């Protein structure tokens, strides 16, 4: 059984998130989703609109997801990989090479890192902007 891991904010869950999770699930048998804490997200983005509990419950309801882990780290290390028995780490192709190396250096070096296509037609930032424009 191949255990696939993705991490995400999952704020204002939309079909782009679902597409990402579907692509990741197709790479293995068991999909684990790590949800970043508000504090971690604030370091590189904006504060999430939804609470951690809301984000975890929403992602848990997605049919592609087998397991959700709250308060996932931004940087994936061997300890995290071993603790969750992760065989493959997946991320969207929207990250810069610099951020990839920062967050996923260990999985990249181990040869267990894969990229999937980012859905460009929608984003949480775009949804927030639409709300502001109402």
Beta strands, then each sheet from edge to edge (+ up, - down):
strand 1: 3-8
strand 2: 30-36
strand 3: 67-72
strand 4: 88-92
strand 5: 113-116
sheet 1: 3+ 2+ 1+ 4+ 5+
end
